C-alpha cells in the first residue's frame, strides 16, 4: 500500500511541475547584443618607451660569471659571447657528484644550430659497494613477545 501511495504522489508531482513554465527551446537564435564602444585613451605617456621598436636585430654582448664555494662544494662557471650577426659562442663547467668536472664548449648560429663539445676532466670516484653495518644502537631493547609463538596455534 505504501508503494502505491508513493508512486501516485510522484506521478502527481511530475504532472504538476510541468505546468506554468514554458519549456526551453534550443532552436532559437542567441540574443543580439550591441558591440561595446571602445575609444582610444585620451592620455599619452609622459615618458618615452624604454624598449627599442624592433627586436629582430641581434645585439652584441659578452658576459661571464662563476661560483666557487668551498663549504658547499659548489664550483661552476659560465661565459658567453655574441656578435651582432647571430653567432654565439661560450662555455660552462660544472663539478659533478662523482668528482669529475664537465666542460662544455658550444657555438650556435642560424646555419649550423647549437653545436656542443662536451668533455670531462678527472676520474669518477664511487663509494665502496661493500656493505658496512651501521654503528647505530637503538635507545630501547629489541622487542620480544611475552609468550613464545606456537605454530600451528592451539585452540
C-alpha positions as a LaTeX table, in Angstrom:
\begin{tabular}{lrrr}
\hline
Residue & $x$ (\AA) & $y$ (\AA) & $z$ (\AA) \\
\hline
Unk1 & 0.00 & 0.00 & 0.00 \\
Unk2 & 2.84 & 2.39 & 0.85 \\
Unk3 & 4.48 & 1.77 & $-2.51$ \\
Unk4 & 1.24 & 2.56 & $-4.32$ \\
Unk5 & 0.80 & 5.85 & $-2.39$ \\
Unk6 & 4.39 & 6.89 & $-3.09$ \\
Unk7 & 4.04 & 6.09 & $-6.81$ \\
Unk8 & 0.82 & 8.13 & $-7.08$ \\
Unk9 & 2.40 & 11.05 & $-5.18$ \\
Unk10 & 5.44 & 11.09 & $-7.52$ \\
Unk11 & 3.21 & 10.95 & $-10.62$ \\
Unk12 & 1.14 & 13.92 & $-9.34$ \\
Unk13 & 4.27 & 15.96 & $-8.62$ \\
Unk14 & 5.68 & 15.28 & $-12.08$ \\
Unk15 & 2.39 & 16.28 & $-13.74$ \\
Unk16 & 2.04 & 19.49 & $-11.70$ \\
Unk17 & 5.67 & 20.60 & $-12.03$ \\
Unk18 & 5.38 & 20.97 & $-15.83$ \\
Unk19 & 2.53 & 23.50 & $-15.63$ \\
Unk20 & 3.01 & 27.26 & $-15.65$ \\
Unk21 & 6.56 & 27.32 & $-17.02$ \\
Unk22 & 7.42 & 27.49 & $-20.71$ \\
Unk23 & 9.59 & 24.70 & $-21.98$ \\
Unk24 & 13.03 & 25.83 & $-23.14$ \\
Unk25 & 13.59 & 25.96 & $-26.87$ \\
Unk26 & 17.08 & 25.26 & $-28.10$ \\
Unk27 & 16.43 & 26.24 & $-31.71$ \\
Unk28 & 16.30 & 29.98 & $-31.06$ \\
Unk29 & 19.00 & 32.36 & $-32.22$ \\
Unk30 & 21.11 & 33.90 & $-29.45$ \\
Unk31 & 20.08 & 37.36 & $-28.34$ \\
Unk32 & 21.71 & 40.20 & $-30.24$ \\
Unk33 & 23.89 & 42.45 & $-28.14$ \\
Unk34 & 25.28 & 45.75 & $-29.25$ \\
Unk35 & 29.04 & 45.92 & $-29.71$ \\
Unk36 & 30.88 & 47.61 & $-26.84$ \\
Unk37 & 32.04 & 51.11 & $-27.56$ \\
Unk38 & 35.79 & 51.38 & $-27.09$ \\
Unk39 & 37.69 & 54.55 & $-27.62$ \\
Unk40 & 41.38 & 55.35 & $-27.70$ \\
Unk41 & 42.74 & 56.58 & $-24.40$ \\
Unk42 & 42.89 & 60.32 & $-24.16$ \\
Unk43 & 46.19 & 60.34 & $-22.28$ \\
Unk44 & 49.71 & 59.98 & $-23.64$ \\
Unk45 & 52.53 & 58.54 & $-21.52$ \\
Unk46 & 54.75 & 61.21 & $-20.01$ \\
Unk47 & 57.93 & 59.26 & $-20.78$ \\
Unk48 & 59.21 & 57.57 & $-23.95$ \\
Unk49 & 59.32 & 53.79 & $-24.20$ \\
Unk50 & 62.43 & 52.21 & $-22.70$ \\
Unk51 & 62.49 & 49.43 & $-25.31$ \\
Unk52 & 63.55 & 49.77 & $-28.94$ \\
Unk53 & 60.93 & 49.44 & $-31.64$ \\
Unk54 & 62.49 & 46.43 & $-33.41$ \\
Unk55 & 63.68 & 43.33 & $-31.62$ \\
Unk56 & 64.82 & 41.46 & $-34.75$ \\
Unk57 & 68.38 & 42.78 & $-34.82$ \\
Unk58 & 70.71 & 40.83 & $-32.52$ \\
Unk59 & 72.84 & 42.92 & $-30.21$ \\
Unk60 & 76.47 & 42.02 & $-29.41$ \\
Unk61 & 77.08 & 41.06 & $-25.80$ \\
Unk62 & 79.59 & 39.37 & $-23.56$ \\
Unk63 & 79.13 & 38.01 & $-20.04$ \\
Unk64 & 80.82 & 35.71 & $-17.59$ \\
Unk65 & 80.11 & 34.54 & $-14.06$ \\
Unk66 & 81.48 & 31.94 & $-11.68$ \\
Unk67 & 80.66 & 30.43 & $-8.29$ \\
Unk68 & 83.27 & 28.79 & $-6.08$ \\
Unk69 & 82.02 & 27.97 & $-2.60$ \\
Unk70 & 84.25 & 25.50 & $-0.76$ \\
Unk71 & 81.94 & 24.71 & 2.21 \\
Unk72 & 79.10 & 23.58 & $-0.08$ \\
Unk73 & 81.41 & 22.13 & $-2.79$ \\
Unk74 & 79.76 & 24.34 & $-5.45$ \\
Unk75 & 82.13 & 25.18 & $-8.28$ \\
Unk76 & 80.67 & 26.16 & $-11.65$ \\
Unk77 & 81.06 & 28.92 & $-14.22$ \\
Unk78 & 79.56 & 30.21 & $-17.48$ \\
Unk79 & 80.95 & 32.51 & $-20.16$ \\
Unk80 & 79.22 & 33.59 & $-23.40$ \\
Unk81 & 79.98 & 35.99 & $-26.26$ \\
Unk82 & 77.76 & 37.04 & $-29.16$ \\
Unk83 & 78.48 & 39.27 & $-32.13$ \\
Unk84 & 75.75 & 41.39 & $-33.67$ \\
Unk85 & 75.23 & 38.95 & $-36.55$ \\
Unk86 & 73.69 & 35.99 & $-34.72$ \\
Unk87 & 76.84 & 33.98 & $-33.88$ \\
Unk88 & 77.04 & 32.92 & $-30.23$ \\
Unk89 & 79.87 & 31.02 & $-28.56$ \\
Unk90 & 80.61 & 30.17 & $-24.98$ \\
Unk91 & 81.48 & 27.58 & $-22.40$ \\
Unk92 & 80.40 & 26.39 & $-18.98$ \\
Unk93 & 81.79 & 23.95 & $-16.45$ \\
Unk94 & 80.18 & 22.04 & $-13.59$ \\
Unk95 & 81.61 & 19.82 & $-10.86$ \\
Unk96 & 79.75 & 16.50 & $-10.96$ \\
Unk97 & 78.87 & 14.44 & $-7.86$ \\
Unk98 & 81.28 & 11.66 & $-8.88$ \\
Unk99 & 84.28 & 14.02 & $-8.67$ \\
Unk100 & 84.72 & 14.82 & $-12.37$ \\
Unk101 & 84.39 & 18.24 & $-13.99$ \\
Unk102 & 82.14 & 18.56 & $-17.04$ \\
Unk103 & 83.30 & 21.24 & $-19.50$ \\
Unk104 & 81.04 & 22.23 & $-22.40$ \\
Unk105 & 82.24 & 24.49 & $-25.22$ \\
Unk106 & 79.46 & 25.47 & $-27.61$ \\
Unk107 & 78.68 & 27.65 & $-30.58$ \\
Unk108 & 75.35 & 28.48 & $-32.20$ \\
Unk109 & 74.27 & 30.33 & $-35.29$ \\
Unk110 & 71.41 & 30.35 & $-37.80$ \\
Unk111 & 73.05 & 27.86 & $-40.16$ \\
Unk112 & 74.51 & 25.10 & $-38.00$ \\
Unk113 & 72.31 & 25.48 & $-34.92$ \\
Unk114 & 73.64 & 24.57 & $-31.47$ \\
Unk115 & 76.86 & 22.57 & $-31.57$ \\
Unk116 & 78.42 & 21.49 & $-28.28$ \\
Unk117 & 81.73 & 19.85 & $-27.45$ \\
Unk118 & 81.42 & 18.07 & $-24.09$ \\
Unk119 & 84.45 & 16.74 & $-22.26$ \\
Unk120 & 85.19 & 15.51 & $-18.76$ \\
Unk121 & 88.25 & 16.04 & $-16.60$ \\
Unk122 & 89.22 & 13.83 & $-13.71$ \\
Unk123 & 88.27 & 10.30 & $-12.83$ \\
Unk124 & 84.94 & 9.19 & $-11.47$ \\
Unk125 & 85.13 & 8.02 & $-7.85$ \\
Unk126 & 82.32 & 5.94 & $-6.42$ \\
Unk127 & 81.89 & 4.94 & $-2.79$ \\
Unk128 & 82.71 & 1.40 & $-1.80$ \\
Unk129 & 79.99 & $-1.04$ & $-2.86$ \\
Unk130 & 80.61 & $-3.42$ & 0.05 \\
Unk131 & 78.13 & $-3.42$ & 2.90 \\
Unk132 & 79.21 & $-1.76$ & 6.13 \\
Unk133 & 76.90 & $-2.27$ & 9.10 \\
Unk134 & 75.80 & 0.82 & 10.91 \\
Unk135 & 77.05 & 1.62 & 14.38 \\
Unk136 & 73.57 & 2.85 & 15.37 \\
Unk137 & 72.17 & 1.33 & 18.56 \\
Unk138 & 68.52 & 1.96 & 19.46 \\
Unk139 & 67.80 & 3.58 & 22.82 \\
Unk140 & 65.41 & 0.75 & 23.80 \\
Unk141 & 65.93 & $-3.02$ & 23.64 \\
Unk142 & 64.69 & $-5.12$ & 20.77 \\
Unk143 & 61.03 & $-6.22$ & 21.03 \\
Unk144 & 60.49 & $-9.76$ & 22.28 \\
Unk145 & 56.99 & $-11.14$ & 22.75 \\
Unk146 & 55.98 & $-12.10$ & 26.27 \\
Unk147 & 54.75 & $-15.54$ & 25.18 \\
Unk148 & 56.54 & $-17.85$ & 22.77 \\
Unk149 & 54.98 & $-18.20$ & 19.35 \\
Unk150 & 53.24 & $-21.54$ & 18.77 \\
Unk151 & 52.84 & $-22.91$ & 15.28 \\
Unk152 & 50.33 & $-24.19$ & 14.48 \\
Unk153 & 48.26 & $-22.32$ & 17.07 \\
Unk154 & 46.47 & $-24.45$ & 19.64 \\
Unk155 & 42.78 & $-23.83$ & 20.23 \\
\hline
\end{tabular}
